[in-house]
Amino acid sequence: MKVAIVGASGAVGQEFLRVLEERNFPVTELVLFGSKRSAGNKYKFKGKELEVKELKHNDDFKDIAIAFTSAGGSISEEFEKTITKHGAVMIDNSSAFRLDNDVPLVVPEVNAADAKNRPRNVIANPNCTTTQMVVALKVINDISPIKAVHVSTYQAASGAGATAMDELYTQSREFLADEPVTVDKFAYQLAFNLIPQVDVFTENGYTKEEMKMYNETRKIMHSDIKVSATCIRVPTLRAHSEAIWVETEEPITIEEAREAFKNGEGLELQDNPTEKKYPMPLFVSGKDPVYVGRIRKDLTNDKGLTFWTVGDQIKKGAALNAVQIAEYLIKENDI
């Protein structure tokens, strides 16, 4: 199977290379695309050196079965028809198409079958915070439908790309050396700080990131579930954390929730407070599952549960989720 990665030089593009190799994805030929600036960069894949081609409006995608795209929304919108016109399935990691009615928004553990209905041959990867959350919500919703979710996210620098990770390193060194701190990628210094803003603010006072969690969750779960989110950028490098409160139609016991998380697809239960066992970005970075812990009854609501999740947003929140979509289509002979 001939496969393409668009945006190969970015943080998610690099993660695609690692995930495809880790999972021994059935690639007969891998083609890397990027901007004019990144064209000519060379990367290793399965022992071979691949050179990035410049993305152009031509027939480079003629024989490609799957194109993993992660070069930003404007590039995805501009090149959608170029990528798909010869039949390639475009699995897009940007926000460009997520809420389009004719583009499925897919997390395989939750709504894999939606990927089969793709009129434009485009499948959207959800926002990383949404992906992590709905993998956990799915198993609770299966016990009793969820009516409302309150979530506070603690998002790593890598959510803003490789240059943002570099800036956190730079800021930390500068701060510890008592030098002026470089601020470019974020509104404020992130090192030794928290920034209660991810993306731009909308008219209702929520940021675009927070509204993504509201709208995308409803689309993925085919539900009128309500989500109120507060998204916070924190000075960690990789893996997002989320404190989640859910209200279900019927009460769910801690034991039922723990068992559901333990057996849930794509989840790893790590919940032993007496031994200080709970998920943390330090240990989850680079891992595939969404980790769940700190499971408790909500003291303000008889039908409420609260829990804590951590997931690597470059992996499960982006590259891995897209590759799992492709694996599902292959398994279903739908590609």
C-alpha positions, 0 to 999 in steps of 0.5 A: 500500500502506497502511503503519504505523509503531508507535513512530514517535518512537523511534530505530528509528521515525525510521530507518523513515521514512528507509529507506522514503523512501530505498528508495522503498517502495511506500507509498500512505499512511503512518500513524504510531502512538505512545504517548499522550506522543508522539501529536501529534508531527509528522514529514516523509515525502516532503515531507508532514507526518505526525502521530503517532496514539495507539496504541489497541485499535480498528480503526485497522489495518483497511486497513493491509497492513504494520505495522512495530513498534518500541515495545518488547516489552510493547507488541508483546505487548499490541497483536499481535492489534489490529494483525493481526486485519484481516490486517496483517502485523506485522514486529516489532523487539522481542524479544517473539516471536523464539523463538516456534515459530509466528513466523518470525525472518528476515534476508532474506539468510539465510532470507527464505523463512521469512517466508512461513510466519507463522501469526499474521501476525507476523514477528520482526526479530532482535536487531541483533547477531545480524542483523549476524553471521548475514549474514556467517556465511551465506557461510562456512556455504555453503562448509563448515557452521559448528560453533561461533562465538565472538564479542565485540561492541562495541555503540554507545550507540544500541543502547539508544535515542535517549536513550542517544545523548543521554546519551553526548553529555551525559557526554562534555561533563560529563567534559571540563568536569570536572563530575559525570557523569550516569548514567541509561541505563547501569549506569556512565558510558559516556563514556571507558569500556567496560561488559562488560554489555548487558542483564541477566545470566542464571543461566549468567553470560551476559547476555540479549543474549549468549543472544539471539545463541546462540538466534537464530542457531540459529533463523535458520540452521536449525542446531545451531551453537553461539555463545559471545558476550561483549557490550560497550557502547562509547562510540560513537554508531552502528554495532556492531562484532563480532570473530568466530571460526568453526570449520567442518567443513572448513578454509577458506582466506583466499582462499575466505573473502575471495571469499565475503565479496566476493560475499555479499549484504548484505556489503561487503568492506573488507580491506586491512591493508597500507593500513590499510583495515578497517571502523570505526563512524566510516565505517559509520554510516548505511550499508546493508551489513555491512562485513567485514575483518581476515580471518585464519586462527585460530592456535588451530584448523586449521579456524578463521577470524577476522574483524571486522564492523561494521554500523549496528545502527539501519539493518541491525540494525533498520529496514532488515532489516524493510523488506527483509522486506517487500520480499521479501514484495511481490516474492513476491506474498505480501502 
